[in-house]
Amino acid sequence: MDGLEAFCFVLGFGFLIFGAELLVRRASRLATAVGISPLVIGVTIVAYGTSAPEAAVSIRAVWADPPEPGISIGNVVGSNIANILLVLGVSAVMLPLAVSRTVLRRAVPQVIAVSLVVLLMALDGVIGRIEGACLFAGSLIYTIGAVYRGRQAGPTMEEEVEAHGAGPVKIPVMIQYVGDIALIIVGLALMVQGAEWLVNGATAIARSLGVSELVIGLSIVAVGTSLPEVATSVIATIRGKRDIAVGNIVGSNVFNLLLVLGLCSALSPIGIPISNSAIRFDLPIMVGVALLCWPIFYTGHVISRVEGGMLLAFYAAYLLFRFLEDSSNSQTSRFSLLMLYFVIPLAVILLAIGVVRQWRQNRAQL
């Protein structure tokens, strides 16, 4: 690893953090200025923007010569798993995340439903062009519906004060809008470029240390495309914009499946072939992770530090299992049995207890 790669690694990290800070500030300000709640901005503009690396990688893979459509499905599914287990886990460990009832009642069921639809589409071994067009159409409907509901709800009084300040606005409103949009674009560009430099630098570090290409692909590269989501959600959490922190993840996952995967499937001449390994393991894990959101979000309407730690532990276990399986390690079967018959049942029992307690509390308050 040379000095230039090290410099790009450090600079990429700085770009990522600064871009995320700029994006959260201006997106939140713009949301309240035009009468849209920050939650909606989180599941649309911020979510779409932070998913730009996934979109770029997947679409470029479809148009590569020769085409590599398998990268598209792997990138989308892997990013969705990382978004919930890694990004929400990191954010919640830093500061417990409050979950609004809108996210619990509307956004989580949407993520679960879309994940199930993609799994069903993939069971025949391919997501065809017509299926891809249907997914893409769904992304348009989803975005229009989110914006419409956000306009109906509008921002809170506290958000209005934060957006416009307590005193009179001296800068013309239209100039403010244009400036906010321009800075949002700058923030997105900084994050995308920063993520690319950070991944390239981290990959060079891994190779210089003698780490295998498999480990690089399962860890650094997979996490790298989710770095904008990590940065945005962490910055939003620190700044108290928890609707954006959670909405960013929910919106990114829906966007990845509907728009990115849909567009790639529609553009590919043969659709997106799905491997047996992805059908048997990765896609069900993606659905399971989406289902996991509901009990965690429901208990106290907050993602606690303990729950955040559990999400991170599950992500580490997922990466470890993929490494063991792909390397044909003799410990794969023991590890899978441990997860299947002890860790997962224990987590289900603990979550079920929490759900029952929360349900009783809700009934007692009626």
HUNOR-V330895 format. One record per backbone hydrogen bond with DSSP energy under -0.5 kcal/mol. NH is the residue of the N-H (numbers start at 1). CO is the residue of the C=O. If there is no record, write none. Layout:
# HUNOR-V330895
NH;CO, NH;CO
This chain:
# HUNOR-V330895
6;2, 7;3, 8;4, 9;5, 10;6, 11;7, 12;8, 13;9, 14;10, 15;11, 16;12, 17;13, 18;14, 19;15, 20;16, 21;17, 22;18, 23;19, 24;20, 25;21, 26;22, 27;23, 28;24, 29;25, 30;26, 31;27, 32;28, 33;29, 34;30, 35;32, 36;31, 40;37, 41;37, 42;38, 43;39, 44;40, 44;41, 46;41, 47;41, 47;42, 48;44, 49;45, 50;46, 51;47, 52;49, 55;51, 56;52, 57;53, 58;54, 59;55, 60;56, 61;57, 62;58, 63;59, 64;61, 68;61, 71;68, 72;68, 72;69, 73;69, 74;70, 75;71, 76;72, 77;73, 78;74, 79;75, 80;76, 81;77, 82;78, 83;79, 84;80, 85;81, 86;82, 87;82, 88;83, 89;84, 90;86, 91;87, 92;88, 93;89, 94;90, 95;91, 97;303, 98;96, 99;301, 100;98, 104;100, 105;101, 106;102, 107;102, 108;103, 110;106, 111;107, 112;108, 113;109, 114;110, 115;111, 116;112, 117;113, 118;114, 119;115, 120;116, 121;117, 122;118, 123;119, 123;120, 124;121, 125;122, 127;272, 128;126, 132;128, 133;129, 134;130, 135;131, 136;132, 137;133, 138;134, 139;135, 140;136, 141;137, 142;138, 143;139, 144;140, 145;141, 146;142, 147;143, 148;144, 149;145, 150;146, 151;147, 152;148, 153;149, 154;150, 160;156, 161;157, 162;158, 163;159, 164;160, 165;161, 170;168, 176;172, 177;173, 178;174, 179;175, 180;176, 181;177, 182;178, 183;179, 184;180, 185;181, 186;182, 187;183, 188;184, 189;185, 190;186, 191;187, 192;188, 193;189, 194;190, 195;191, 196;192, 197;193, 198;194, 199;195, 200;196, 201;197, 202;198, 203;199, 204;200, 205;201, 206;202, 207;203, 208;204, 209;205, 210;207, 211;206, 216;212, 217;213, 218;214, 219;215, 220;215, 221;216, 222;217, 223;219, 224;220, 225;221, 226;223, 227;224, 230;226, 231;227, 232;228, 233;229, 234;230, 235;231, 236;232, 237;233, 238;234, 239;235, 240;237, 241;236, 242;240, 244;241, 245;241, 246;242, 247;243, 248;244, 249;245, 250;246, 251;247, 252;248, 253;249, 254;250, 255;251, 256;252, 257;253, 258;254, 259;255, 260;255, 261;256, 263;259, 264;260, 265;261, 266;262, 267;263, 268;264, 271;268, 272;127, 273;271, 274;125, 279;275, 280;276, 281;277, 282;277, 283;278, 285;281, 286;282, 287;283, 288;284, 289;285, 290;286, 291;287, 292;288, 293;289, 293;290, 294;290, 294;291, 295;291, 296;292, 297;293, 298;294, 299;295, 300;298, 301;298, 302;299, 303;97, 304;302, 308;304, 309;305, 310;306, 311;307, 312;308, 313;309, 314;310, 315;311, 316;312, 317;313, 318;314, 319;315, 320;316, 321;317, 322;318, 323;319, 324;320, 325;321, 326;322, 327;323, 328;325, 329;324, 332;329, 335;331, 336;332, 337;333, 338;334, 339;335, 340;336, 341;337, 342;338, 343;338, 344;339, 346;342, 347;343, 348;344, 349;345, 350;346, 351;347, 352;348, 353;349, 354;350, 355;351, 356;352, 357;353, 358;354, 359;355, 360;356, 361;357, 362;358, 363;359, 364;360, 365;361, 366;362, 366;363
